Amino acid sequence: MSVIVKRVLVIDDASLVRMYYRDILLGAGYAVDEALNGLEGLEKLLTEPADLVIVDINMPMMDGMTFLRALRRQASPVATTPALITSTEAKAEDVELARAAGANFYLVKPVARETLLTYAALLCGSPA
């Protein structure tokens, strides 16, 4: 019997943030891919769908809000991929904008290990 591992795409322009999330998620048993911005993230999702997207708001090329709106407009199953926003922006209006763009949840950085794993499991299930 083969085990299907849940795949998470982390989209953030900060290498330390990507590394932090990657280490936590890999340690819990998730498969992890990374993208530097929303444009690269969208390209990766269209070629290899993920079970969860963790995306920053402020990035070059394509920010997180633009990425989410583009993702939700896709005419394929990838459009329903659960999305978790992580950002240093903590205003209520930022949360509302993210939800309107298609985010499932919004977490303010820094995100604790247990919080990240709780939301990952909630949005896409256990890693394997």
C-alpha positions as CSV (number, residue, x, y, z in Angstrom):
1,M,0.0,0.0,0.0
2,S,1.5,3.3,-1.0
3,V,1.2,6.4,1.2
4,I,0.3,9.7,-0.4
5,V,2.2,12.6,1.1
6,K,0.6,16.0,1.3
7,R,2.5,18.6,-0.7
8,V,2.8,22.2,0.5
9,L,4.0,25.1,-1.7
10,V,5.6,28.0,0.3
11,I,5.7,31.3,-1.6
12,D,7.8,34.0,0.1
13,D,10.6,36.2,-1.2
14,A,12.5,35.9,2.1
15,S,14.8,32.8,2.0
16,L,14.9,32.6,5.8
17,V,11.1,32.4,6.0
18,R,11.0,29.7,3.3
19,M,13.7,27.8,5.1
20,Y,11.9,28.1,8.5
21,Y,8.6,26.8,7.1
22,R,10.3,24.1,5.0
23,D,12.1,22.7,8.0
24,I,9.0,22.7,10.1
25,L,6.8,21.1,7.4
26,L,9.5,18.5,6.3
27,G,10.0,17.5,9.9
28,A,6.3,16.8,10.2
29,G,6.3,14.7,7.1
30,Y,4.9,17.1,4.4
31,A,6.6,17.4,1.0
32,V,7.6,21.0,0.4
33,D,8.2,23.1,-2.7
34,E,9.2,26.8,-2.7
35,A,8.6,29.8,-4.9
36,L,10.1,33.3,-4.6
37,N,7.0,35.3,-5.7
38,G,3.4,34.8,-6.7
39,L,4.2,34.5,-10.4
40,E,6.7,31.6,-9.8
41,G,4.2,30.1,-7.4
42,L,1.3,30.2,-9.9
43,E,3.5,28.6,-12.6
44,K,4.5,25.8,-10.1
45,L,1.0,25.1,-9.1
46,L,-0.2,24.9,-12.7
47,T,2.4,22.3,-13.5
48,E,2.3,20.4,-10.2
49,P,-0.7,21.0,-7.9
50,A,-0.2,21.2,-4.2
51,D,-2.5,20.4,-1.2
52,L,-1.8,23.7,0.5
53,V,-0.2,27.1,-0.4
54,I,1.4,29.2,2.2
55,V,1.9,32.7,0.8
56,D,3.3,36.0,1.9
57,I,1.6,39.3,0.9
58,N,4.5,41.6,0.1
59,M,6.7,40.1,-2.7
60,P,8.2,41.4,-6.0
61,M,6.8,40.5,-9.4
62,M,3.4,39.3,-8.1
63,D,2.3,39.9,-4.5
64,G,0.3,37.5,-2.4
65,M,-3.1,39.2,-3.0
66,T,-2.6,39.3,-6.8
67,F,-1.5,35.6,-6.6
68,L,-4.6,34.6,-4.7
69,R,-7.0,36.4,-7.1
70,A,-5.2,34.8,-10.1
71,L,-5.3,31.4,-8.4
72,R,-9.0,31.6,-7.7
73,R,-9.7,32.6,-11.3
74,Q,-8.1,29.4,-12.7
75,A,-10.4,27.1,-14.7
76,S,-8.9,24.0,-13.1
77,P,-9.1,22.1,-9.8
78,V,-6.0,24.1,-8.7
79,A,-8.3,27.1,-8.1
80,T,-9.6,25.5,-4.9
81,T,-6.2,24.8,-3.4
82,P,-6.4,25.9,0.3
83,A,-4.3,29.1,0.9
84,L,-2.8,30.3,4.1
85,I,-1.5,33.9,4.2
86,T,1.4,34.8,6.5
87,S,2.3,38.4,6.8
88,T,3.8,41.0,9.1
89,E,0.7,43.2,8.3
90,A,-1.6,42.9,11.2
91,K,-4.5,45.3,10.5
92,A,-8.1,44.0,10.3
93,E,-8.3,45.5,6.8
94,D,-5.4,43.4,5.6
95,V,-7.2,40.2,6.9
96,E,-10.4,41.3,5.1
97,L,-8.5,42.0,1.8
98,A,-6.9,38.6,2.0
99,R,-10.2,36.8,2.6
100,A,-11.7,38.7,-0.3
101,A,-8.8,37.6,-2.5
102,G,-9.4,34.0,-1.6
103,A,-7.3,33.2,1.5
104,N,-8.7,30.5,3.8
105,F,-6.8,31.8,6.9
106,Y,-4.4,34.7,7.8
107,L,-1.6,34.4,10.2
108,V,0.7,37.3,11.4
109,K,4.4,36.6,11.3
110,P,6.3,35.3,13.1
111,V,4.3,32.1,13.0
112,A,5.0,29.5,15.7
113,R,5.9,26.0,14.7
114,E,2.8,24.5,16.4
115,T,0.5,27.1,14.8
116,L,1.9,26.4,11.3
117,L,1.4,22.7,11.8
118,T,-2.1,23.1,13.2
119,Y,-3.3,25.2,10.2
120,A,-1.5,22.9,7.7
121,A,-3.3,19.9,9.1
122,L,-6.6,21.8,9.3
123,L,-6.4,22.9,5.6
124,C,-5.0,19.9,3.9
125,G,-4.9,17.0,6.4
126,S,-2.1,15.2,8.1
127,P,1.1,14.9,6.1
128,A,0.9,11.2,5.1
